[in-house]
Amino acid sequence: MTEAAPLPGAAGAAPVVGWLISEAAGQLDLAGLIDGYCRELMKAGVPLHRVATGVRVNHPQVFARAVLWTPAGGPEVVIREQGIQFTTTYRNSPVAALNRGEGPIRRRLEVPTDEIEYPVLQEVQALGATDYYAQSIPLNGQPLCFISYTTDRKGGFQEREIELLATATQMLGIRIETLAARETTGDLLQIYLGEEAARRVVAGEVRAGTGKPIDAVIWVSDLRGFTAMADRLSPDDLIATLDGYFECTAGAVKRNGGEVLKYIGDGILAVFPLDKARSAMAAAREAFKRLSALNRERAEAGLPLLRTGIALNVGEVIYGNVGTLDRLDFTVIGRAVNETARIESLTKRLERPLLATALFRERAGECGLQSVGFHALPGLRAPVELFALAPEDEAFR
């Protein structure tokens, strides 16, 4: 039986476009979308060897999310960190040219290696590729995404296949733009609200006065001498100081499974799940160690040293939205939060960088905490027993 002749370029993209506009494709994340898309291209007769796509993101740590695809391995997600855009490898790549707004790039690779001007394409050639085609995918009118295709077939892509890829890529861009908008929203919510709060907001918890009581480990910390520091330092130096301090403290919370809910000037309000009291203690120890290392650098630079006070408590809090109808804050409130803040204020007077309640010590175990006696807290009738790390504890070295 005679096989049907392949469809011409743009018309050949019809089955691929049909899949892209399907409901099933609309439910996929970026990796799943690229995997399904590439397999539809191969069904349409395009001999793919490797496909790569990258989407620029609005994130302080991530420059782009990339997906590398091969027929045998499927999709592999790769995070390109901020700073890669300043490297020679990136600047001398076809991706950089596309991101500058240059048109589609086609390079035949069945040529001597020294005739290939992009170093990355020399590497692609070494992997067996014979042809390379890449084009930009505009997002909101900006060249913030790209996709590249290679084949290892002798003779490379046929012209009708390039036409098919160009047509299919346009429809792929519509899907990616929707995905990118959704992921950007999620990224920004996580950056400004925290992971769990962002999840709740996305799930629809957006009305004032909504919240639920939970038992949690509560962290309140504060930078000592910040007001005097703000008077002495330039705005740029002050911001750099806060960034360094928060990386030591809030960074330790995040790395140990806690969630930073709020930065209050130089203060931090964070929570840990009730069963993560030992993790909260580990975060405090890490914060002190990192702060000590940072202070060694600051001392060498002639900058003022940074000191902090941390209070740890356990109690019931209301976790949810507070504020006005058009301006909300997702946070925790309640007696236990107030109590923790008052305990933190004692760290300076008692000259103890960390103070914890008996409830916290009961949950976390000993962890090097020693009683420093009972102390009165504003608003409480009975004094509260507090625990601290010994001054010679290794956390302060």
N, C-alpha and C positions, 0 to 999 in steps of 0.2 A: 504494500500500500504506500502510495506517495505521501510524504509528510507535507503538511501545509507550509507554505512559505512564511518566513517570519514577518511580523507586522513591521511597517516602517517606523522610524524613530518615535515621534510623538504619539502616534496611535498605539505603538507597542506598550506605552506606559499605562494604558487604560486599566488593565487588571491590577496594577500596583496602586494606582490612584483610587480604584474602587476599594481596595483593602484599607488604604489610609483613611478614607472617609467612613469606614464601617464603625459601628458602635464598639466592637471588640478592640479596635485599635485605639479608640478614645479612652479606654480604661487602663492603658499600659503606662508604666513609667518610661523614662528615657531609654534605659537599657533594653526593656522589652520592646519598645517601639522600634529601635534600630535593629534588633534581632529579627522581628517579624518583617520589617521593611526589606532588609537585605535578602531574606529568604524568598520574599515575593519577587524581588529583582532576579534572583537566580531561576525561579520558575518561569520568568519572562524571557529567559535565555541569556542574561548578562553574566559572563564568566568572572565572578568576583574572586579576588585573592585576599584582599584586606580592605576594610572600610574603617575610617576614623571620623569622628565628629566631636566638636567641642562647643560648649555653650558658655559664654561669659556670664558671670554671676555678680550680683551686688553683695559682696561679703568681705569683711575685713581680713580674712585669712585665705580665702579661696579666690583665685583668678578665673578659673573655668572648671567645669565638669566635662570630662571627656569620656567617650565610649570607643573602645577599640574592638573591632569585630573580625572574626575569621570564620569560614564555613565549618571548620572542625571544632573550634573552641567556643564559638558563640560570642556574646558580648562581655567585655571586661570594663568595669567602670574605673576610671583613673581621675584622681583629684589633682589639678594643677594649682599649686599654691601661689599666693601673691609673691611677686618678685621674679617669677619666671619670665615676665614680659620684658625684663631688663637684661636678660642673658643673651649672649651672642648666638646661642643655638636657636632661640626664638626669633631674634631679629633677622637672622639669615635663613628664615624658613618661608615656604609658600603660605603658611597660615598667617604669618605677620603681614605678608603682602595682601592677602585677602582682607584681613582686618583693617588695613589702610584704605580699603575701598577699591582695590584693583579687581579687574574682571576675572572670569574663570581661567584657571591655569591648567594647561595640558602639556605633559612632557612624555615623549617617547623615551623609554629606558633601555631599549636594545641598541645602545650606543656605548662607546668607550666611557668608562666612569669619569674620566677627567673632563668630559664634555658636559657633565651634569652640574649646573651651577649651584643647586641647593644641596648642602651636605646631607640633609635628612633623606633626600631622594637617592643619594648614593647608598645609604643604608637600606632603603627600600629595595633598590636594585639588587643588593647582596642577598636579600631574602627571596629573590626569584621573580620579582615584579618586572613586567615588560612594558607597562604603560601606566600613566598616572593622570587622573583628572580630578580637579577640586574646584568648588565654587562656594561663594559666600551665601549665607542664608540670613537675610535682614530680619532683625527683630525690632519692632517699633521704628522701622526706617533706618536703623543703624546696623553696620556689619558686625554683629555680636556673636555670630555662629558660623561655622563652616562644616563642610563635609568633603571628604576625599575618598576616591575609589581607585583601587589598583587591580590589575589582572595579571596573571602569569601565563596567559595564552600567547603562543608565538604569533607575532604580528600585532599584538595589543588589541585594544578596543576597536570595533568597527564604528564607522561614523554614525550609523543608525543607533548604535548602543549609547554613544555620547549624547545624541539627541534625546533618547529615552531617559537617560540619567538626568539631563538638564530639566526635562519636563517633570519627572517624578520628584525631583528635589524641590521644586516650587511648592508642590502639595505637601511634602514632608515639612517644609518650613512653616506651614500653617499649624500643623500639629505641634511642632517644637515651640512655636511662639506661645501657644496656649499652655504647654507644659512649663515653659520658662517663667511665664507670669505667675503660675501657681506656686512654683518652687521659690521664686523670688519673694512672694508674699510670706511663705513659710519660713524662709531664711530670716527675713527682717523681723518677723514676729518672735522667732527664737532668740535673735540677737538682743532685742529690746525687752522682751518679756520673760525669757527663759523657756526651756524646752517643754515642761509640763503645762505652764500657763499658756504657751502658744498652742499646744494641742487642744486645750480646753476652749480657747477662743475660736479656733478653726472649727471645733465641733459645735459651736453655736452658743456658748456661754458668754453672751455679750450684753446682758441686761444689768442695770444697776441693782444692787441689793441681792444679787444671786450669789450663793456660796454654800459651802457645806462644812460642818465641823470635822476636823481630822486631828488625830494625835500625831505629833511630829517632834523631831529634834530641831530646836531653834538656835540659830547662830546670829549674834549681833557683834559687830566689831567696829572699831573706830581708829583713825590715825591720830596719834598724839601730836600736839603742837601745830596743827594744820593752819590755824588762824595766823599765828606769827609767821609761818612759812609763806603764806599767801601774801603777806606784807613785804617780804624780802625778795621773793623770786619774781622773775619776769613771767608773763602769761604763758609763754612757750615752755619755760622751765617748770612752771607749776603743773601744766598738763602732763609733761613728761614724767614728773615725779609721781603724780596720781596714777598714770598708766603703769609705771613700774611697781608701785605699791599694790594696785589691784591685781596685777598679774601674779604677785606673790600670794595674796590672800584669797581674792575671789577665784583666781585660777586654781588654787588648791581645793577650794570647795567643789568646783566643777569636776576636777580630775578625780575626786573621791566620791562622786555620786550625789553631791548636793545640788541644790538649785538656788542661784542668786536671784532673789525677787526684786531687790531694790538697791540702788546706790543713792544714799542720802548725803549729798556733798562728799565727804570723805568716809562716810559710814557705809556699812554693808548689812543688809538683812537677808538671811538665807535660811533654807530649811532642808532637812534630810528626812527620809522616811524613818518611821519609828524604830525599825529594826536595823538602822544604819548608824547607831550612836558611836560604835567603834570607828566607823568611817569618818564621822565628824571629828573625832579625836585625832585620827590620822591626818585629816586635813589641817587641823590646827598645828600639829607638829610640823607638817610640811611647810605651812605658811611661815612659821618662825625660822625654819632652816633657810628657806629661800630669801627671807628678809635679811637674815644675817649675811648671806652671800652678797645680796644687793648692797648692803651697808658697807661691806669691804670695798666694793667698787666706788661707792659714793665718797668714802673717806679718802681714797686715793685721788679723787677728782676735787676734793675740798668742798664737797656738798654736805649739807646737814644730814645726820642719820635719821632713819625712820623708825618709829616705835609704834606699836599697836596694842590695843586691848581687845581681847576676845572673851565673850560670855557664851556659855553653852547651857541650854536648859531643855527640858522635856515638858510638853503640856498640850492641851487642846487649843486649837486655833480655828478661826473661821477662814477658809480658803476660797476666795472668790472676788467679785467685782464690788468696788466702792467708788463713789464719786457722783457726778451729775449725769443727767441724761445724755449729754453729748461729750463728756470727757471722763473716761473711766480709768481706774487703776486696778490691775489684778494683783492682789497681795494677800498677806495673812494679817489678821487682826485678832485681838483678844487679850485677856489678862496675862496669859503666859508670855506674850510678846512684850508687853509693858514691863513685866517682871524681869525679863532677860535684858532689856535696855537699861534698867536701873542697876542690874548687877554689873553690866559692862562699865557703867560710870564709876563703880567701886574699884575697878582694876588700877586706876591711877592712884587713888588714895591709899590703897593697900599695897601698892607697888608690886602687883602681881599681873603679869601680862595676860594670864588666862585664869578665869574663874568659872566654875561649873557648880551646878546644884547637886544635891543628893540624888534627886530623881535621875539626872543625867548619869552620875557615877554608877547608879544601880543598873542602868541600861548598858553602859559602856564597859563595866568592870573596873578594876582598879586603875589600869592604864597610867600608873605613876601619879595619880591624883592623891593629894594629902589634905586633910581637913585644916582649914585656917580659921575655924571657929564660927560662931553664930553672929550674924550682922543684921541690923535693922534696914529694911527697905521701905521707902516712902509708899504709903498706901496699904502696907501689910501690918497686921496687928502683932504677929509673932516674928521674932528674928529668924533668919534663914541660915542654915548651915551651908557654908561654901567650901569648895575644894579647889586646890591649885597645884600646879607643877612646882617641884622644888627648884630654887634658883639655879642649882647646879645640873638640872636635867639636861640631857643631851640635845633636846630640842632647841636650846638656846645657844648651842655652841656653833 
